[in-house]
Amino acid sequence: MSTKLAIPARVPFVALQRQIDSVRRELEEAFTTTLSRTDFVAGAGVQEFERRFASFCQTSSCVGVANGTDALTLILTALGLSRGGEVITVPNTFIATIEAVHNAGLKPVFVDVDPTTRLMDPSKIEDAIRSNTVAILPVHLYGAIAEMDQILEIARRHGLPVVEDACQAHGAEFNKKRAGSFGIAAAFSFYPAKNLGCFGDGGAVTSNDSEFIERVRTISCHGSRTKYIHERSGFNSRLDTLQARILSALLPKIDDWNQRRRKLAAAYERRLSECTSIRLPASRHSFSDVYHLFVIAVENRDACKEFLSGRGVDTGIHYPYPVYTTPEFSVPNAAARFPIADRLCRQILSLPMHPFMTTHEIDSVVEALQAWNESGTR
Protein backbone atom coordinates (compact mmCIF):
# COMPACT_ATOMS: atom_id res chain seq x y z
CA MET A 1 0.00 0.00 0.00
CA SER A 2 1.46 3.36 -1.01
CA THR A 3 1.83 6.11 1.56
CA LYS A 4 1.13 9.69 0.58
CA LEU A 5 3.67 12.26 1.71
CA ALA A 6 2.23 14.90 4.02
CA ILE A 7 2.08 18.35 2.41
CA PRO A 8 3.28 20.92 4.94
CA ALA A 9 1.03 23.83 5.79
CA ARG A 10 2.55 26.89 4.18
CA VAL A 11 3.90 29.87 6.08
CA PRO A 12 2.72 32.85 4.00
CA PHE A 13 5.10 35.68 3.25
CA VAL A 14 2.39 38.18 4.19
CA ALA A 15 -1.15 37.72 5.50
CA LEU A 16 -3.18 40.81 4.69
CA GLN A 17 -6.48 39.07 5.37
CA ARG A 18 -5.57 38.65 9.05
CA GLN A 19 -4.81 42.37 9.29
CA ILE A 20 -8.08 43.29 7.56
CA ASP A 21 -10.08 41.02 9.84
CA SER A 22 -8.56 42.67 12.92
CA VAL A 23 -9.91 46.11 11.94
CA ARG A 24 -12.93 45.19 9.86
CA ARG A 25 -15.33 47.40 11.82
CA GLU A 26 -13.16 50.50 11.36
CA LEU A 27 -12.70 49.74 7.67
CA GLU A 28 -16.42 49.26 7.10
CA GLU A 29 -17.02 52.64 8.74
CA ALA A 30 -14.51 54.25 6.34
CA PHE A 31 -16.37 52.76 3.37
CA THR A 32 -19.79 53.73 4.72
CA THR A 33 -18.75 57.32 5.42
CA THR A 34 -17.30 57.75 1.94
CA LEU A 35 -20.34 56.23 0.25
CA SER A 36 -22.72 58.43 2.20
CA ARG A 37 -20.77 61.63 1.50
CA THR A 38 -19.69 60.76 -2.08
CA ASP A 39 -16.62 62.94 -1.56
CA PHE A 40 -14.42 60.57 -3.53
CA VAL A 41 -11.77 63.12 -4.58
CA ALA A 42 -10.32 65.80 -2.26
CA GLY A 43 -12.82 64.98 0.48
CA ALA A 44 -12.48 65.96 4.12
CA GLY A 45 -10.98 62.55 4.88
CA VAL A 46 -7.86 63.46 2.93
CA GLN A 47 -7.12 66.56 4.98
CA GLU A 48 -7.79 64.63 8.18
CA PHE A 49 -5.34 61.90 7.22
CA GLU A 50 -2.71 64.43 6.16
CA ARG A 51 -2.93 66.07 9.57
CA ARG A 52 -2.70 62.76 11.41
CA PHE A 53 0.14 61.37 9.32
CA ALA A 54 2.19 64.56 9.68
CA SER A 55 1.82 64.24 13.45
CA PHE A 56 2.77 60.55 13.30
CA CYS A 57 5.95 61.41 11.37
CA GLN A 58 6.76 64.31 13.73
CA THR A 59 6.51 66.83 10.90
CA SER A 60 4.45 69.98 10.48
CA SER A 61 2.99 69.18 7.08
CA CYS A 62 1.88 66.40 4.75
CA VAL A 63 0.19 66.08 1.38
CA GLY A 64 -1.42 62.88 0.12
CA VAL A 65 -0.57 61.80 -3.43
CA ALA A 66 -1.35 58.87 -5.72
CA ASN A 67 1.63 56.63 -4.89
CA GLY A 68 5.15 56.55 -3.52
CA THR A 69 6.79 56.98 -6.93
CA ASP A 70 4.83 60.17 -7.52
CA ALA A 71 5.74 61.35 -4.03
CA LEU A 72 9.44 61.23 -4.90
CA THR A 73 8.91 62.73 -8.35
CA LEU A 74 6.87 65.60 -6.92
CA ILE A 75 9.49 66.39 -4.28
CA LEU A 76 12.29 66.50 -6.82
CA THR A 77 10.15 68.59 -9.18
CA ALA A 78 9.11 71.03 -6.45
CA LEU A 79 12.75 71.59 -5.48
CA GLY A 80 13.25 73.26 -8.86
CA LEU A 81 16.57 71.54 -9.46
CA SER A 82 18.57 72.19 -12.62
CA ARG A 83 17.45 69.85 -15.37
CA GLY A 84 20.04 67.13 -15.89
CA GLY A 85 21.44 67.63 -12.40
CA GLU A 86 22.80 64.60 -10.57
CA VAL A 87 21.09 63.00 -7.59
CA ILE A 88 23.21 60.72 -5.41
CA THR A 89 21.40 57.54 -4.39
CA VAL A 90 21.89 53.76 -4.10
CA PRO A 91 21.57 50.91 -6.61
CA ASN A 92 19.98 48.34 -4.27
CA THR A 93 16.47 49.77 -4.25
CA PHE A 94 13.22 49.27 -6.11
CA ILE A 95 13.35 50.91 -9.53
CA ALA A 96 10.72 53.46 -8.46
CA THR A 97 13.43 55.44 -6.63
CA ILE A 98 15.38 55.84 -9.86
CA GLU A 99 12.30 56.34 -12.03
CA ALA A 100 11.38 59.33 -9.89
CA VAL A 101 14.81 60.88 -10.42
CA HIS A 102 14.54 60.27 -14.15
CA ASN A 103 10.93 61.51 -14.40
CA ALA A 104 11.93 64.76 -12.67
CA GLY A 105 14.47 65.38 -15.44
CA LEU A 106 17.46 64.47 -13.29
CA LYS A 107 20.24 61.88 -13.45
CA PRO A 108 20.85 59.18 -10.80
CA VAL A 109 24.41 58.75 -9.59
CA PHE A 110 24.99 55.63 -7.52
CA VAL A 111 27.14 55.09 -4.45
CA ASP A 112 27.72 51.72 -2.86
CA VAL A 113 26.11 50.59 0.37
CA ASP A 114 27.52 49.58 3.72
CA PRO A 115 27.94 45.78 3.93
CA THR A 116 26.46 45.63 7.43
CA THR A 117 23.50 48.01 7.22
CA ARG A 118 22.87 47.52 3.44
CA LEU A 119 22.07 51.24 3.36
CA MET A 120 23.83 54.20 1.73
CA ASP A 121 27.47 54.27 2.82
CA PRO A 122 28.17 57.87 3.94
CA SER A 123 31.90 57.40 3.37
CA LYS A 124 31.23 57.05 -0.37
CA ILE A 125 29.14 60.20 -0.83
CA GLU A 126 31.73 62.96 -1.08
CA ASP A 127 33.66 61.17 -3.81
CA ALA A 128 30.45 61.22 -5.88
CA ILE A 129 29.72 64.94 -5.42
CA ARG A 130 30.47 67.04 -8.50
CA SER A 131 29.68 70.54 -9.70
CA ASN A 132 26.31 69.41 -11.09
CA THR A 133 25.22 67.40 -8.03
CA VAL A 134 21.85 68.78 -6.91
CA ALA A 135 20.57 66.44 -4.14
CA ILE A 136 21.22 63.37 -2.00
CA LEU A 137 18.52 60.69 -1.90
CA PRO A 138 19.06 58.02 0.79
CA VAL A 139 16.69 55.04 0.89
CA HIS A 140 15.41 53.77 4.25
CA LEU A 141 15.42 50.20 2.98
CA TYR A 142 13.50 47.34 4.64
CA GLY A 143 12.26 49.67 7.42
CA ALA A 144 15.73 50.82 8.57
CA ILE A 145 16.72 54.49 8.55
CA ALA A 146 19.93 55.39 6.73
CA GLU A 147 22.80 57.00 8.67
CA MET A 148 21.08 60.37 8.56
CA ASP A 149 23.37 62.24 10.96
CA GLN A 150 26.38 61.67 8.71
CA ILE A 151 24.43 62.17 5.47
CA LEU A 152 22.92 65.45 6.67
CA GLU A 153 26.32 66.76 7.77
CA ILE A 154 27.83 66.01 4.36
CA ALA A 155 24.84 67.65 2.67
CA ARG A 156 25.18 70.73 4.89
CA ARG A 157 28.86 71.13 4.01
CA HIS A 158 28.06 71.01 0.29
CA GLY A 159 24.79 72.96 0.36
CA LEU A 160 22.69 70.05 -0.95
CA PRO A 161 19.08 69.14 -0.09
CA VAL A 162 18.41 65.68 1.31
CA VAL A 163 15.28 63.85 0.17
CA GLU A 164 14.25 60.71 2.10
CA ASP A 165 12.86 57.68 0.33
CA ALA A 166 10.87 56.49 3.34
CA CYS A 167 8.50 54.26 1.38
CA GLN A 168 9.38 51.24 3.55
CA ALA A 169 9.94 53.01 6.87
CA HIS A 170 6.63 54.14 8.39
CA GLY A 171 7.41 54.79 12.06
CA ALA A 172 11.12 53.90 11.99
CA GLU A 173 13.24 56.02 14.33
CA PHE A 174 16.80 57.26 14.82
CA ASN A 175 17.48 58.95 18.17
CA LYS A 176 13.69 58.99 18.70
CA LYS A 177 13.23 61.03 15.52
CA ARG A 178 11.00 59.44 12.91
CA ALA A 179 11.58 58.67 9.26
CA GLY A 180 10.21 61.48 7.15
CA SER A 181 11.37 64.27 9.45
CA PHE A 182 15.09 64.51 8.60
CA GLY A 183 15.44 65.98 5.11
CA ILE A 184 13.75 68.79 3.20
CA ALA A 185 10.98 66.27 2.47
CA ALA A 186 10.24 62.55 2.45
CA ALA A 187 8.24 60.21 0.26
CA PHE A 188 6.01 57.44 1.61
CA SER A 189 4.15 54.66 -0.17
CA PHE A 190 0.91 53.10 1.07
CA TYR A 191 0.99 50.08 -1.23
CA PRO A 192 -1.11 47.38 0.50
CA ALA A 193 1.83 45.30 1.78
CA LYS A 194 3.59 48.25 3.47
CA ASN A 195 3.59 48.60 7.25
CA LEU A 196 0.85 51.17 6.67
CA GLY A 197 -0.97 50.24 3.49
CA CYS A 198 -4.26 51.11 1.85
CA PHE A 199 -6.49 49.12 -0.51
CA GLY A 200 -4.67 50.08 -3.69
CA ASP A 201 -2.01 52.64 -4.49
CA GLY A 202 -1.42 55.68 -2.32
CA GLY A 203 1.42 57.89 -1.15
CA ALA A 204 2.37 60.99 0.79
CA VAL A 205 5.01 63.69 1.10
CA THR A 206 6.00 64.93 4.54
CA SER A 207 8.06 67.99 5.43
CA ASN A 208 8.68 70.56 8.13
CA ASP A 209 8.49 73.27 5.46
CA SER A 210 4.82 74.15 5.00
CA GLU A 211 5.55 76.37 1.98
CA PHE A 212 7.32 73.49 0.27
CA ILE A 213 4.37 71.18 0.96
CA GLU A 214 2.01 73.70 -0.63
CA ARG A 215 4.27 73.77 -3.69
CA VAL A 216 4.07 69.98 -3.88
CA ARG A 217 0.29 70.12 -3.42
CA THR A 218 -0.04 72.62 -6.27
CA ILE A 219 2.11 70.58 -8.65
CA SER A 220 0.21 67.40 -7.73
CA CYS A 221 -3.10 69.02 -8.74
CA HIS A 222 -2.39 70.16 -12.31
CA GLY A 223 -0.31 73.09 -11.07
CA SER A 224 -3.42 74.65 -9.56
CA ARG A 225 -4.30 76.14 -6.16
CA THR A 226 -7.63 77.54 -7.38
CA LYS A 227 -9.91 75.66 -9.77
CA TYR A 228 -9.16 76.45 -13.41
CA ILE A 229 -6.28 78.76 -12.52
CA HIS A 230 -3.03 76.95 -13.32
CA GLU A 231 0.26 78.43 -12.21
CA ARG A 232 2.31 75.86 -14.08
CA SER A 233 2.15 72.48 -15.75
CA GLY A 234 1.73 69.81 -13.10
CA PHE A 235 0.59 66.26 -12.43
CA ASN A 236 -2.67 64.54 -11.59
CA SER A 237 -1.56 62.77 -8.42
CA ARG A 238 -4.02 62.82 -5.54
CA LEU A 239 -4.77 60.46 -2.68
CA ASP A 240 -8.37 59.27 -3.01
CA THR A 241 -10.67 60.08 -0.11
CA LEU A 242 -11.58 56.43 0.43
CA GLN A 243 -7.91 55.44 0.66
CA ALA A 244 -7.27 58.32 3.06
CA ARG A 245 -10.08 57.17 5.37
CA ILE A 246 -8.78 53.60 5.26
CA LEU A 247 -5.32 54.86 6.22
CA SER A 248 -6.78 56.94 9.06
CA ALA A 249 -8.51 53.81 10.34
CA LEU A 250 -5.23 51.86 10.29
CA LEU A 251 -2.90 54.59 11.54
CA PRO A 252 -3.74 54.17 15.28
CA LYS A 253 -2.66 50.51 14.98
CA ILE A 254 0.71 51.09 13.32
CA ASP A 255 2.84 51.57 16.46
CA ASP A 256 1.51 48.34 17.92
CA TRP A 257 1.99 46.48 14.64
CA ASN A 258 5.54 47.81 14.32
CA GLN A 259 6.29 46.66 17.85
CA ARG A 260 5.03 43.19 16.97
CA ARG A 261 7.39 43.21 13.97
CA ARG A 262 10.29 44.11 16.27
CA LYS A 263 9.45 41.21 18.57
CA LEU A 264 9.30 38.82 15.63
CA ALA A 265 12.65 40.14 14.39
CA ALA A 266 14.14 39.61 17.84
CA ALA A 267 12.88 36.03 17.82
CA TYR A 268 14.45 35.42 14.42
CA GLU A 269 17.74 36.96 15.56
CA ARG A 270 17.86 35.02 18.82
CA ARG A 271 17.05 31.65 17.31
CA LEU A 272 19.12 31.99 14.13
CA SER A 273 22.21 33.50 15.72
CA GLU A 274 24.09 30.18 15.67
CA CYS A 275 23.33 29.43 12.01
CA THR A 276 26.76 30.22 10.61
CA SER A 277 25.58 30.17 6.99
CA ILE A 278 23.13 33.04 7.58
CA ARG A 279 23.92 36.74 8.00
CA LEU A 280 21.22 38.58 9.90
CA PRO A 281 20.18 42.24 9.59
CA ALA A 282 22.30 44.73 11.51
CA SER A 283 21.22 45.77 14.98
CA ARG A 284 22.23 49.40 15.60
CA HIS A 285 22.28 51.48 18.76
CA SER A 286 19.88 54.46 18.69
CA PHE A 287 17.97 53.06 15.71
CA SER A 288 14.49 51.57 16.03
CA ASP A 289 13.74 49.66 12.81
CA VAL A 290 10.23 48.67 11.79
CA TYR A 291 11.10 45.55 9.74
CA HIS A 292 8.97 46.10 6.71
CA LEU A 293 11.06 43.15 5.57
CA PHE A 294 13.32 40.79 7.49
CA VAL A 295 16.18 40.13 5.09
CA ILE A 296 18.95 37.62 5.64
CA ALA A 297 21.97 37.04 3.42
CA VAL A 298 22.97 33.52 2.47
CA GLU A 299 25.32 31.90 0.00
CA ASN A 300 23.62 29.79 -2.66
CA ARG A 301 20.50 31.87 -2.08
CA ASP A 302 18.37 30.32 -4.80
CA ALA A 303 18.97 26.82 -3.47
CA CYS A 304 18.09 28.00 0.03
CA LYS A 305 14.88 29.58 -1.25
CA GLU A 306 13.91 26.33 -2.95
CA PHE A 307 14.77 24.34 0.20
CA LEU A 308 12.53 26.57 2.33
CA SER A 309 9.72 26.37 -0.19
CA GLY A 310 9.88 22.58 0.02
CA ARG A 311 9.33 22.91 3.77
CA GLY A 312 6.32 25.16 3.31
CA VAL A 313 8.00 28.54 3.87
CA ASP A 314 7.26 31.34 1.39
CA THR A 315 10.07 33.85 0.85
CA GLY A 316 10.86 36.83 -1.38
CA ILE A 317 13.86 38.63 -2.86
CA HIS A 318 14.08 42.42 -2.44
CA TYR A 319 15.73 43.03 -4.86
CA PRO A 320 17.35 40.42 -7.14
CA TYR A 321 19.01 42.89 -9.54
CA PRO A 322 20.79 46.20 -8.91
CA VAL A 323 19.04 49.09 -10.65
CA TYR A 324 22.05 49.63 -12.91
CA THR A 325 21.19 46.38 -14.70
CA THR A 326 18.21 48.22 -16.22
CA PRO A 327 19.44 49.36 -19.66
CA GLU A 328 18.25 52.94 -19.23
CA PHE A 329 20.23 53.32 -15.98
CA SER A 330 23.27 51.20 -16.85
CA VAL A 331 26.69 52.15 -15.49
CA PRO A 332 30.02 51.06 -17.01
CA ASN A 333 31.90 48.49 -14.93
CA ALA A 334 29.12 48.67 -12.31
CA ALA A 335 29.81 45.36 -10.54
CA ALA A 336 33.37 46.45 -9.78
CA ARG A 337 32.35 49.97 -8.77
CA PHE A 338 29.56 48.83 -6.42
CA PRO A 339 30.75 45.43 -5.15
CA ILE A 340 28.68 45.39 -1.95
CA ALA A 341 25.35 46.11 -3.66
CA ASP A 342 26.25 43.68 -6.44
CA ARG A 343 27.04 40.87 -3.99
CA LEU A 344 24.02 41.50 -1.77
CA CYS A 345 21.62 41.20 -4.70
CA ARG A 346 22.82 37.62 -5.16
CA GLN A 347 22.57 36.72 -1.46
CA ILE A 348 19.57 38.44 0.10
CA LEU A 349 16.43 36.51 1.02
CA SER A 350 13.34 37.99 2.67
CA LEU A 351 11.70 35.83 5.31
CA PRO A 352 8.01 35.93 6.26
CA MET A 353 7.36 39.06 8.31
CA HIS A 354 4.05 40.60 9.26
CA PRO A 355 2.48 41.53 12.62
CA PHE A 356 0.05 38.62 12.62
CA MET A 357 2.58 35.78 12.41
CA THR A 358 1.95 32.99 14.86
CA THR A 359 4.46 31.27 17.14
CA HIS A 360 4.00 28.11 15.09
CA GLU A 361 4.87 29.97 11.90
CA ILE A 362 8.04 31.42 13.43
CA ASP A 363 8.95 27.90 14.59
CA SER A 364 8.45 26.55 11.07
CA VAL A 365 10.67 29.22 9.47
CA VAL A 366 13.42 28.84 12.06
CA GLU A 367 13.41 25.06 11.93
CA ALA A 368 13.59 25.10 8.13
CA LEU A 369 16.58 27.46 8.20
CA GLN A 370 18.29 25.41 10.90
CA ALA A 371 17.84 22.35 8.72
CA TRP A 372 19.34 24.24 5.77
CA ASN A 373 22.27 25.34 7.90
CA GLU A 374 22.94 21.74 8.99
CA SER A 375 22.41 20.20 5.56
CA GLY A 376 25.78 21.14 4.17
CA THR A 377 24.20 21.96 0.79
CA ARG A 378 25.10 25.62 1.20
N, C-alpha and C positions, 0 to 999 in steps of 0.2 A: 504494500500500500504506500503510495507516494505521500510525502509530507510537504505541505505548502509552507514556504518561508513566511515568517511574520513581516508585514510591512510596517516600518516604524511610523508612529505619528509624527508629522512634520512640525518643526519649530519654525514659525513664519518669521520672515525678516522684519516685517511690520505687521501691526494688527489694528488697523484704523477702526474696524467695526467695534472693537472693545471700547475704544475711546469714545466713539459716537454714542454707544449705549450708556456710557457713564454720565453723559450730559444731555440725554435725549430731551428732557423736559425744557431745558434752556434753549436748545436748538429749535424745537417746535415753536417756542414763543417768538424766536427771531423770525421764523418763516411767517407765522401768523401776523405779526406786527407789520411786516413788509407787504404782505398781501392786502391787509386792511387799509394801509396808507397809500399803496401803489407808488411809493416814492423810490422807484427802482434805480434812478441815477441821481447822484448828488443829494440824496435824502439826508434827514437829520442824523440818521445812524452813522453816516460817514464822519461827520464832524465830531460826534461823540466818541467814536473809536479813535480818531486822530488824537483827541485830547487824552484819552486813557493810555494809548500806546506811547505818546510822548512822555507821560509821567512814568510809565513802566521803564522806559529807556533812560530816565533821568535827563531828559532834554526838554527844552522849552517849546519845541514845535515839531509838527509832523504833518505830512500830506500823504494820503492814500493814493496809490497808482495801480495800474493794471497788473503788474508783475514785477519780480525782482530785476529782470533784465532792463526793463524800462526805468526802474528806479535809478540804476547806475547810469544809464544813458542820459536821463534827465539831469542828474547831478553834474555830470561832465559837460553837458550842454549849457546849463545855467551858470557854470563857472566862467564861461566866455573865453575859453582857452584858445590859443592860436591854432588855427587849423593845421594839421600835420604835426603838432607838438607831440612829444614823447611822454608816455605814462608808464612809470616803472611798476611792474607787478610780477606775479609768479606764474610759472607754466603748469603747476599741478593743481588746476582748478577746473571747474566746469566751464565749457566754452562761452557761456553767457557773460562771464567777466570780460573776456576779450572781445566778444561781439559788441558789448556796450562801448568799449574804447573805440573800436572801429566805427560804429554807428554814429558816434559823436564827432567823427572826422579827425580822430587822433590815432597815434601809432603805439601799439604795445611794445615795451622793452622789458625783457624778462631778466630776473635775477634768480639765482638758485635759492633753495630752501635749506633750513637747518636740518641736519639728519635726525635730531632728537625730537624737535617740536613739529617738523614737517611744514612749518610756516616760514614766511619770508625771513631770510637771514639778514639782519640789519648790517652785518659786516660787509655785505656785498653791494649795498645801495650806492654808496658814494662813488664807487668805480663806474657805476652806470649813469651817473648824472652828467649831462652835457648841456651845452648852451640852449638847446631847444627842449630840454626836459620841462614839463609843465605841471606834473602832479605825481604823487606816489599813491598807489592803490594796493594796500595790503588786504589779504583775504583771511577772514577768521574761519578757517577751514575746520569742518567736523564739529563745530561748537566750541572751538578754542580760540581765544583772542590772540592776535599776533603781538609781538614785543613792542607795544605801542609807545612806551616811554622812550626807547631808543629811536624808533622810527620818527616820532614827533620831534625829537631833538635834532635829528639830521635834517628833517624838513624845515625846521625853524632856521637852522644855520644857512640853508640855501634858499629860503623864501618860497617854499613850495607848499601848496595845499595838500592835505592828506584826506583821501576819500576811503571810507571803510566799506568793504564788501562784507556785510554782516548777515548775509542771506541764510547762513546756517547757525547763527549765534544768538538767537533770541534769549536774553537773560544772562548770558555769559558775563563774567566780571573779572576785572583786574584791579587790585587794590580797592575793591568794593565799588568800582566805577563800571558801569555797564556798557556792553557793546552798543555802538551807535551814538556814543556821547564823546568820543575822542577827537575825531577829525572835524573838518568843516561841515561834513554831512556823511550820512551812512545810508546804505541801501539794504532793505530787508525783502525777503520773499515769503509769501504765505502759501506756497504750493502745499497740497494736502499732507504730504509726508513730513513737513517741517515740524519743529517742536511746537510752533504755533502755526497751524495751517487752516485754510478755509476749504470750501467745497468746489474748488476750481483754481484758477489763477488769481493772484492778488499780490500786492507789494506796497511798500511804503518807503518814504525818505524821512529821516530824522535829522535834526540839527538844533544847535543852540543859537542860530542866527535866524531870527524870524523873518527878516527881509529876504534872506536867501530862500527860505521855504516858500515865501510868496512868489518869488521868481520861478521856482520849480512848479508851483501850482499853476501859474499863468501859462508856462510852456506846455504843461501836461493837458491843458484845456484849450487847444488850438490857439495858443498865444493870446488868450482873452481873459480879462478880469471882469468885463461887463459884456453881456450878451450882444453879439454882432459887432462889437468893437474889438479889433484884433491888433495888438501892438506889434506882433511879429508872427512869423510862421512857427507853428508849434506841433504838438502831437495830440492824438486822442488817446489818453492813457489815464483812466479814472478807475478807482476802486468802486465796484458796484455796492449799492446800499445793502443788499442782502448779504454779500460777503462781509461787509463791515459789521453787520449785526451778529453774524456767526462768530466773527473774531472777538467781538466784545463779550459774547457769551463764554468763549473759551479762555479769554485772557486771565480771569481770576484763578484759573486752574494751573496756569503755566509754571508758577514757582514750585508748586507741589509736584507737578509732573517732572520738572527739571531735577528736583531733589531725588525723585525715584530713579531717574536716569543715573545720577551720581552714585546712588547706592548699588545699582546694578553694575556700574563700571567698577566700583570698589570690589564687588564680589568676583568679577572677572579677573581683576588684577591680583587679588589675594590667591585665588585658586589656580591661576595659570602662571604664577611667578616662577615656578620650578620647571616649566616647560622650556627647555633651553633652545628649542627650534623656533620659538615665537618671541617677537619683539613687541612689547606692549606700548600703548600711547604714553607720552611723557606726563609725569606728574610734577607740576611747577608750583613753588611757593608763591603766594599772593594771587594766584589765578584760580578762578572757580569756573571750570568748564561745564558745558551743558550737554555734551555727548549726543549731539544730533546723530552722530555715527560713532561706533566703537570700532576703531580700525587697528588691526594688528599687521605686522609685517612678517612674512614667512618665505623662506626659499621654496622653490618648486610650488609656487602659489596655486597654479591651475590644478595640479594634482591634489593639493590640500583641499581646494574647493570641491573637487569631485568626491574626495573621500568623505567630507562632511555631508555632502548631499546624499551619499549612500547611507548615511546614518540619520537621515531625516532633518538635517539642519540647513536651512536656506541662508545664503550669504550673498553679498554684493561686492562690486569693485568700484571704488570712487577715488580716482578715475583711472582706467586702464591705459590711457595714452596721454602723454603731455600735449598741451595745446599746440605746441610748435610742430606737431605731426600733421596738423591741418594745413593743407597746401597754402591757403591764403595767409597763414601766420607762420610759415616756415622760417627757420633760422639756420644759416650755414653752420655745420659742425656742432649742432645743438647738443647731442649726447655728451660730447666732451666738455662743452661749456657749462652744462647744467647736470653734472653727474649724479647729484643726490636726487633731484626730481626724476631723472631718467631711471635710476635704480628703483626708487620707491614705486613707480608705476608698474613695475614688474613684480613687486612683492606684496603690495597692500591687499588686505582682505577685510571687508566689513562684516562684522558679526551681527546677529540679531540684537536690536536695541530699540526698545520703546517702553514707555512707563507702565505698561500693563503686562509685562512678562511675568510668568509664574516661576516659582522656585523650581518646579519640575523642568521647565524649559531651560533655565540657567544650568541645571544639572546636566541636561542632555547635551548642551553646547560644550560645556567644560569637559565632560567625559569623552565626547567625540574628539576634541582637541588633544586631550591627554593620550588617547589611543593613537592619534596621528603622531604625536611626539615620540611615543614608544615603539612605533612601527618600524622605524628605520628607513622608511621609503622617502624621507625628505632629502 
